[in-house]
Amino acid sequence: MSRIAILGGGSWGTGLCVVLAHSRRKHEICIWVRETSIAQAMEEKHENPSYLPGIQIPVSVRALNDLDETLRDTQIVIGAVPSAHARDVYLKAARYLSPETAIVSATKGLEPATHLRMTEVIAQVFALQFIPQTAVLSGPSFALEAARGDPTAVVLASRNRALAAFLQEELSGPTFRLYTNDDVLGVELAGAMKNVMAIAAGACQGLGLGANSLAALITRGLAEMTRLIVALGGRVDTLSGLAGLGDLVLTCHGALSRNRHVGFELGRGRALPEILGEMNMVAEGVGTAEALLSLARERNIDLPITEQVHSILHLGNSPRDAIRAIMERPLRRESER
């Protein structure tokens, strides 16, 4: 029996503890929750009323506010905290982990200050202690749907194939299917970039645009994701899989998408601070757009959709003007990347 610790008591961390409690293998599962009141509610009522109301958490899952107790003798650690807070959490967790611990990042975003992927952040945090065994969990997976038992397929990416195979067996369940992949960079960047595309998709829908516009946005968004990811060393086939196209379709269409919600409200004319002020969960795409543009500029890569999303979020551009700017770009062949 493996001991699994989940770091982060938001919707995805909570959803994962429910899903993994029903995995093929029997596990001892603990979830670390930053807010004491939420941890107490999860322990006493077996529900996370703040982030995943209505979903019953198995009584076997322990919700804790203490990192030491959460991580003691843990074989698998799953990080499900927002990218802006990941480094701080991993720094605090590092003293309790060993070289044998498998660290799985389930965060879909880049560190805002450094533009690093989460596995790069983890590598930096543990550099003076040991080389950590890392993997990435990504793909089309709304927490609510996964937790209530809807069939869900995701990707488990690691350059260590033995580690990937081990985690695939440990974490898979009757409604939670994991596929392995060794393109860590591609899987992580796809998970970050699709959030930006979801903001654009939401803005289109908030403006009242129809299916034509959304189909074009998703298709050209995938081309934009592919352009950057391949230039940085990722693989094209990753973008056609669950971490790429699968997650992009989900987050651009799905009503549960936080990033799509932000875009939708922007399209309706609301201000970003007002939208974010009403949300109790993080929309990673808001902070990711600038990081992606920085990576693209270093390599002279054109990201027109990301650039316009950034202009809406941070430069005061209107969604309608942003769409017009994209449509009025110079004409070109579809195959041009």
C-alpha angles and dihedrals in degrees: 000000000000123000110227124194121195116201112209132043098214124114096285095044090049092045091051094052089054093046095046092049085068098043124128093261125056112248141181102230128196127176122202113217121191095208111070093207092055092047090052092049091051091049096045103033099025090229137096101226094180101052110012109020118183095026115114114225113213113254089235091068116091120210113203139177094202118086095199093057092041095052101037111129092349120165098186127034120189117196113210101161126120114275093244091061100034098095093052092049094047091047090055092044096047096083091060099049133083135204088262093060116105111221116202119190114211094172117116104205147068125256103262098218099045103021088229125150116244095253088053090052090050091049091053093047094053097035095108094046108039143313104277125224103238139182137169128231113203144138139095104332127139107193095226094053094045092048094050090053104259109156106265130184121197141165128253108198126191136144087221102078094191090054091048091051091048093050092044090059094042098048104035119103142174092280099021114074121186126201119194126230132173096207096099095164093050094047094047096046093045089054090052098042097049089063091061091048089051090058089053091047092050091050090054091052093044089056089054096250118154142229095292091061094045093049091050091047094052093046096047090040090058089050089052092049091049093049094057099036095050090047089054093050104272125130130254093225091060089062092055091053138072096289091051119028094013096055092038093056092046097049095042094049105027120099090212092063112115092199093050088050091054091050092046092054091046088052089054089057102258122142120252097236090053092050095047091044090063095050123088092191131064123255099208094196092070092068097031100063094072092046091052092049090052091052090047095049091053087061099033093245121157116232104173098169093046090047092053093046088053090050091054094046101042111012102048096247116153120242091237092053090046092055091047090053091054094047093049096053116120113285117252146164115286091232092060110110 
